[in-house]
Amino acid sequence: MEQRELVDPVRAATMNAAELRAAFLVEDLFPRGELKLLHWAGERTILGSAVPLEAPLALGTPEEIRAPYFCARRELGVFNLGGAGRVMVDGAAYALGPRDGLYVGRGSQDVLFTSDDPGSPALFYLVSHPCHAQHPTRLATQAGAETLRLGEPARANVRTLRRYIHPGAFPTGQLVAGVTDLDTGSVWNTMPPHRHARRTEVYLYFDLDPDSVVFHFMGEPGETRHLVVRSLQVVLSPSWSMHFAAATSRYAFVWAMGGENQEFDDMQGVPLGAL
């Protein structure tokens, strides 16, 4: 399992483009036929992917977490960004169509990923945090997600935000997650920018044209930095960093947060004049 350490704002202000990418951007996350995991020190987040082909892929137990099985002391969120597939949790099958999600509760021992069609495999995106209570495994579909319309055309930020895993739907330990879609002609997300002092966030950008890129802005308001991001890449956003982005075409992203506060509106806005 790859390891990523936290970077403080003082060091981030001195980093060049290659160093910023090595610290905050996760590339090549979806190798076909493999399960891949990465541990980030922010909230002890583990993120990863599973792209099963003909053979199922089992969620193993990385040596680094020193646990009898992956979810012994962890909860897990799963989002399917590819073809139809299934997640087996302790023998129970959960069918996940494109953009469906699943919450896997602490104490779940056997987690297995399969694709319905290896020619169009599921792309399972995984996000996990430590959890100190046991909550039931729950399916979280796109159709059942809480849906909000945000933004305005004049600011090129019209978007649909869907909350899949959140306290209003069912209890979790830390994890809150969902998907945001930008309308055609809109490019700015999370505008105006903000920070989360009591939690960290990870962004997986997807549904981006192959010849398009996202410019993800980060850093402190007076020391802005940016990452050039392509489809199916992840940005790690520490609690001290603001976050907002624009792209050269419409796109979508999975946002997932973990920390001491699950309130969606617990954020600290950054006035554009402070940038």
C-alpha positions in Angstrom: 0.0 0.0 0.0 1.4 3.3 -1.0 2.0 5.9 1.8 1.5 9.6 1.6 2.4 11.9 4.5 0.8 15.2 5.5 2.3 18.4 4.1 2.0 21.6 6.2 1.3 25.0 4.6 4.8 26.3 5.1 6.4 23.5 3.1 3.6 23.6 0.5 4.4 27.3 -0.2 7.9 26.3 -1.3 7.1 23.2 -3.5 7.4 23.2 -7.3 4.9 21.6 -9.6 6.5 18.1 -9.5 6.6 18.1 -5.7 3.0 19.3 -5.4 1.9 16.5 -7.7 3.8 13.9 -5.7 2.3 15.0 -2.5 -1.3 15.9 -3.4 -2.2 14.1 -6.6 -3.0 10.4 -7.1 -2.5 9.3 -10.7 -2.9 5.8 -12.3 -5.5 4.7 -9.8 -7.5 2.3 -11.9 -5.3 -0.5 -13.3 -7.4 -3.1 -15.0 -7.7 -6.4 -13.2 -6.1 -5.1 -10.0 -7.0 -3.7 -6.6 -4.9 -0.8 -5.5 -4.7 1.1 -2.2 -3.1 4.2 -0.9 -2.8 5.4 2.7 -2.8 9.2 3.4 -2.1 10.5 6.9 -4.9 13.0 6.7 -7.6 11.5 9.0 -5.8 8.1 8.3 -7.6 8.0 5.0 -7.2 4.9 2.8 -8.4 5.3 -0.8 -8.1 3.0 -3.7 -9.7 1.1 -6.6 -10.8 -2.3 -7.8 -11.3 -3.0 -11.5 -12.3 -6.7 -11.7 -12.2 -8.5 -15.1 -12.9 -12.2 -15.4 -11.8 -12.9 -11.8 -13.2 -11.3 -8.7 -11.0 -9.1 -6.6 -10.9 -9.5 -2.8 -10.3 -6.6 -0.5 -7.2 -7.7 1.3 -5.7 -6.6 4.6 -2.6 -4.4 4.1 0.1 -5.2 6.6 0.3 -1.5 7.6 -3.1 -1.4 9.3 -2.2 -4.3 11.7 -5.7 -5.7 11.7 -7.2 -9.1 11.2 -9.3 -7.8 8.2 -9.7 -4.5 6.4 -12.9 -3.4 8.1 -12.0 -4.6 11.6 -11.6 -1.0 12.7 -12.6 0.8 9.5 -15.7 1.9 7.5 -15.6 1.9 3.7 -17.3 3.8 1.0 -17.5 2.4 -2.6 -18.5 4.2 -5.7 -18.9 2.5 -9.1 -17.7 4.8 -12.0 -17.7 2.1 -14.7 -19.9 -0.7 -15.9 -22.3 -2.7 -13.8 -20.8 -4.8 -11.0 -21.4 -6.3 -7.6 -19.9 -6.0 -4.2 -20.2 -9.1 -1.9 -20.0 -8.3 1.8 -19.9 -11.3 4.1 -21.9 -13.3 1.5 -24.5 -10.7 0.8 -24.5 -9.3 -2.8 -25.0 -5.6 -3.6 -25.6 -4.7 -7.3 -24.0 -1.4 -8.2 -24.8 0.2 -11.5 -22.9 3.1 -12.9 -22.6 5.9 -10.3 -24.2 3.8 -7.5 -22.5 3.6 -4.1 -22.2 1.4 -1.1 -21.4 2.0 2.6 -19.6 -1.0 4.2 -19.7 -1.0 8.0 -17.1 -1.7 10.5 -16.9 -5.5 11.3 -17.5 -6.6 7.7 -14.9 -9.4 7.1 -15.1 -10.5 3.5 -15.5 -7.9 0.7 -15.3 -9.1 -2.9 -15.7 -7.1 -6.1 -16.9 -8.4 -9.5 -17.9 -7.0 -12.9 -21.0 -8.1 -14.7 -19.1 -7.8 -18.1 -15.3 -7.9 -18.1 -15.4 -6.1 -21.5 -17.0 -3.1 -19.7 -15.7 -3.6 -16.2 -16.9 -1.8 -13.0 -14.5 0.9 -11.8 -14.9 0.7 -8.0 -13.5 3.7 -6.2 -12.8 3.1 -2.5 -12.5 5.6 0.4 -12.1 4.4 4.0 -11.6 6.0 7.5 -11.2 4.6 11.0 -14.5 4.0 12.7 -15.2 3.5 16.4 -18.8 2.1 16.2 -20.4 -0.6 14.1 -23.0 0.6 11.5 -24.9 -1.6 9.0 -23.8 -1.9 5.4 -26.1 0.1 3.2 -26.6 0.5 -0.5 -26.5 4.2 -1.6 -27.8 4.6 -5.2 -27.7 7.6 -7.4 -31.5 7.5 -7.6 -31.8 7.6 -3.8 -29.3 10.3 -3.2 -30.3 13.7 -1.7 -30.1 16.1 -4.7 -29.4 19.8 -4.6 -29.1 22.3 -7.5 -26.5 24.9 -7.0 -24.9 27.9 -8.8 -26.0 30.2 -11.5 -25.2 30.5 -15.3 -23.7 34.0 -14.9 -21.0 32.6 -12.7 -20.5 29.4 -14.9 -21.0 27.2 -11.8 -24.4 25.5 -12.3 -24.1 22.0 -10.8 -26.0 19.2 -9.3 -24.8 17.9 -5.9 -25.9 14.5 -4.7 -25.3 13.3 -1.1 -25.0 9.6 -1.0 -23.4 8.8 2.4 -24.4 11.4 5.0 -26.1 11.5 8.5 -29.4 12.4 7.0 -29.5 9.0 5.1 -27.9 6.6 7.7 -25.3 6.7 10.4 -21.6 6.4 9.8 -18.5 7.0 11.9 -16.8 9.7 9.9 -17.4 9.3 6.2 -19.5 11.7 4.3 -19.5 11.4 0.5 -21.3 12.2 -2.7 -21.0 13.2 -6.4 -21.2 16.6 -8.0 -22.0 17.1 -11.7 -21.2 20.4 -13.6 -23.8 21.4 -16.3 -22.5 21.9 -19.8 -21.2 25.4 -20.1 -20.3 25.6 -16.4 -16.7 25.0 -15.2 -16.3 26.3 -11.6 -17.0 24.0 -8.7 -17.1 24.9 -5.0 -17.2 28.6 -5.7 -16.7 30.7 -3.7 -13.8 28.7 -2.3 -13.7 27.4 1.3 -11.8 25.3 3.8 -12.8 22.6 6.3 -10.9 23.2 9.6 -12.4 20.0 11.2 -12.1 17.5 8.4 -10.1 16.6 5.3 -11.4 15.9 1.8 -10.5 13.9 -1.2 -11.7 14.6 -4.8 -11.9 12.1 -7.6 -12.5 13.9 -10.9 -14.1 11.9 -13.7 -16.4 12.2 -16.8 -13.8 14.6 -18.2 -13.0 14.6 -22.0 -9.7 12.9 -22.8 -8.3 16.2 -24.2 -9.6 18.3 -21.2 -8.0 19.1 -17.8 -9.2 20.4 -14.5 -7.2 23.1 -12.7 -7.6 22.4 -9.0 -6.7 25.3 -6.8 -5.3 24.7 -3.4 -3.2 26.3 -0.7 -3.8 29.2 1.7 -5.6 32.2 0.3 -2.5 34.3 0.2 -0.4 31.4 -1.2 -2.5 29.8 -3.9 -1.2 26.8 -5.8 -2.7 24.6 -8.5 -2.7 21.1 -9.8 -3.4 20.0 -13.4 -5.7 17.0 -13.1 -7.1 14.5 -15.6 -10.0 12.1 -15.5 -10.0 9.5 -12.8 -7.3 11.2 -10.8 -7.6 12.2 -7.1 -6.6 15.3 -5.2 -5.8 15.1 -1.5 -7.1 18.2 0.3 -5.8 18.8 3.9 -7.9 20.8 6.4 -5.7 23.9 6.1 -6.0 24.2 2.3 -8.9 25.9 0.5 -10.2 24.1 -2.6 -12.0 25.1 -5.8 -11.5 24.2 -9.4 -12.2 25.0 -13.1 -11.9 22.9 -16.2 -11.8 23.1 -19.9 -15.1 21.2 -20.3 -17.8 19.9 -18.1 -16.9 17.2 -15.6 -18.0 15.4 -12.4 -16.3 14.5 -9.1 -16.7 12.3 -6.1 -16.1 14.2 -2.9 -15.5 12.3 0.3 -14.8 13.8 3.7 -13.6 12.5 7.1 -13.0 14.2 10.4 -14.7 15.2 13.7 -17.7 17.0 12.1 -20.1 15.6 9.6 -22.2 18.7 9.2 -22.2 19.5 5.5 -22.3 23.3 6.0 -19.3 23.3 8.5 -16.9 25.3 6.2 -14.9 28.4 6.3 -15.5 30.6 3.3 -12.6 32.4 1.5 -13.6 35.8 0.0 -12.3 36.2 -3.5 -10.7 39.4 -2.5 -8.5 37.5 -0.1 -6.9 35.4 -2.9 
